[in-house]
Amino acid sequence: MAYAQVAVAHDDHSSHDDHKPHGWRRWVYATNHKDIGTMYLVFAGIMFFLGGSLAMLIRLELFRPGLQFFDPLFFNSLTTMHALIMIFGAIMPAWTGLANWQIPLQVGAPDMALPRLNNFSFWILPFAFLLLLSTFFVPGGAPAGGWTMYPPLMLQGGASFPMTIFAIHLMGASSILGAMNVIVTILNLRAPGMTLLRMPLFVWSWLITAYLLIAVMPVLAGAVTMLLTDHFFGTTFFTAAGGGDPVMFQHIFWFFGHPEVYILILPAFGIISEIIPTFARKPIFGYEAMVYAIASIAFLSFIVWAHHMFTVGMPLAGELFFMLTTMLIAIPTGVKVFNWCATIWKGSLTFEPPMLFALAFVFLFTIGGFSGVMLAIVPADFQYQDTYFVVAHFHYVLVPGTIFGIMAGVYYWLPKWTGHMYDQTLGKWHFWLSAIFVNVLFFPQHFLGLAGMPRRIPDYAVQFTDWNMVSSIGGFGFGLSQLLFPYLIWKCIKHGVPIGNRAWEGAHGLEWELPSPPPFHSWETPPTEAVLARAAVH
Amino acid sequence: MMIRYAYSKLAAAAALLPLAAPVRADSGWGLLNMTPGVTDISRKIYALHMEVFWICVGIGVVVFGWMIWSLIAFRKSKGAVADTSLVHNTKIEILWTAIPVFILIAMAVPAARTLVDIEDTRNTELTIKVTGFQWGWNYDYLDDGVNYFSRLDRASDAARQLLSGIDPTTVPNYLLSVDHPLVVPAGVKVRLLITGADVIHSWWVPAFGLKKDAIPGFINELWFRVDPDKTGLYRGQCVELCGRDHGFMPIVVDVRSKADFSAWLKATAAEQKQAAANAPAATPAAG
């Protein structure tokens, strides 16, 4: 009791007396979930622009047929590094950053459960990426075998080969530690009364994502370690001449890889399920169905991996199995889309930037879902596999899907984090430019793929010129539009208008019961039942 | 120097942008969809593709229509008041879980049928071993003693060099033309045994509807039967990333009538036999 009183008093003076170290020590020794969350998000932002710059170079070379700028090998490095940076450097750290900031606020916990581990899992990342990025400067250049690292091609890599593998080990370790922290926080530090089925859907989606991470990151680590020993220690896991099988790598890789793509998207489902109810001023439709849908998608993600490799030559029974399981994913995903639509139905809608990004997410992710169903049809997949149709498909789910989900989340919670409302008109400009250019960029890639253009090529037959030009123009437009985002955030921090606890009229959830910005140490006394009831999300 | 050149190229590209499309004769704007191809299987695949596409369009119209309707009808600015009691409806939730199951079955049944046809490799009449290597293809007519390599043709190869100065639009079938195409008869069930020599490649001719990976140490099977009246040249590319020149190992198949094919096979076999016989004598002379 005495403790609680002290904690309350402490909370009142938090802005003056929060015992946080100052200067560089605050960040290097950080154990506070908000500081670590900020570092994750800043890191992700830097990587997003770096990976995006590589994509701009790819679109530059593909603007016209013929090779104008890069050697084909360097082009392959660009595609490989673009993928590795975006997946492991931009998207995954952005999710962990959002988890760090939001999960303790949303479940009424004072911090993440394992603060020092939290520090460690973040600070691994800059070193991992320093190692990965330095491969651009070693003999033989950056890895050029694709982010999927298929042997035997990957084994032909030069000095970059072991560096890439160690970088992936580090990223994997960081992800596993981050995921452990999320699980322990959610399962142990929820405020009394915050039962599992009262949790906000973002928390739910991250809990399930964290289990996926713990299940599959070690599988990736194993796969790349086998590559390493094949290259340096004479094993032949993936070499037929020694009794191995190059296709086995693909099975192991995609056993990691398919859950991985849901690791990239599930937290976005959670965020969208927070934002749409806020701006529809209506609780989410079918809360429990949403939770079970995420869980079903997570389960199915473990039994569909071979749909990434239908052309390797597998038995008919295998093709049928993976086709049917893949098609099944459409059902829980459909449930989610229908529930979002039903949440909008009979709502009272306003269209602030987070809502705009969330609505675009539902539209455009669904388009990516449609092409996903098409890709599941094995005979048709024989035509689509490894063409630009696939590139269009996964960019639709990753850019207007995941990236829009992250942006929606940032636009939603930025006022909470900074205590300032941002320039919403600028946010809307950012949205409309992004939404238009992302379609100019990726929609024509469906046409290119169906017309027969393979992916991962630096140069193409002249009949593909027109749509490649359109796609490149969309790419440059999308890339330039993103510069508005850091400018908007900077402007919000420096010149934003101060706001109260509840930044959005329809927002519910424990984070909106705290001041904006929340004190350095929040929820040192757990929220009362009255606060929980007021914050109830459904 | 390089950088300046690159900049000038970029500027030129930007300046020409509005003009680029009209001046080219072989416009690509119309290339929007898969082609039905020239085999029974490729047409079945095309039909499946279109079936699934239209189902997706149908679902899209319903779902997006519902969304757009809601976005217009329930605007707060038009005085919409939220119905906060609308949070759950078991009946409708069961309905929109069950209906997709039936739609998926409607897609899966024809897909499975086509797949069974594709995997039926019985009664093939001609077998050719295809080996992908960095970067080209080797074709081996196993029963007829004909074996040759197929690589990117010289005109494309010259034009595709970095800053070659050759306009790709002036090269016929730029990047899709080879020195020695694979020759096959029309109307015959041809079996390809596909493997890789170094890394994984993948053999694909869109008009035949199928692709298969060429994996070192393993042999994959693929078959096609081109319609008897569809003789001609068909083009494709390697579709599995295989290193630096992955983008430069096209596939060209020369489909001939049965009679033409037999004549070609006989002549080529004789030619290769002759060349092999001459080889021991030729080598010292060349040395």
Interface residues (C-beta under 8 A of the other chain):
Chain A: L60 F63 R64 P65 G66 L67 Q68 F69 F70 D71 P72 L73 N76 A144 G145 G146 Y150 P152 L153 Q156 T239 A240 A241 D245 P246 V247 A280 R281 K282 P283 I284 F285 G286 Y287 A289 T311 V312 G313 L316 E319 L320 M323 L324 M327 L328 A330 I331 G334 V335 V337 F338 C341 A342 I344 W345 K346 G347 S348 L349 T350 L359 V362 F363 T366 I367 F370 V373 M374 I377 V378 P379 A380 F382 Q383 Q385 D386 T387 F447 L448 L450 A451 G452 P454 R455 R456 I457 P458 D459 Y460 A461 V462 Q463 F464 T465 D466 W467 M469 H538
Chain B: A6 K9 L10 A13 L17 A20 A21 R24 D26 S27 G28 W29 L31 L32 N33 M34 I41 K44 I45 L48 H49 V52 F53 C56 I59 G60 V63 F64 W66 M67 S70 L71 F74 R75 K76 S77 A80 V81 A82 D83 T84 L86 V87 H88 N89 I92 E93 W96 T97 P100 V101 L104 M107 A108 A111 A112 T114 L115 V116 I118 E119 A159 R160 Q161 L162 L163 S164 I166 D167 P168 T169 N173 Y174 L175 L176 D198 V199 I200 S202 W204 P206 G209 L210 K211 K212 D213 I215 P216 G217 F218 N220 E221 G236 Q237 C238 V239 E240 L241 C242 G243 R244 D245 H246 G247 F248
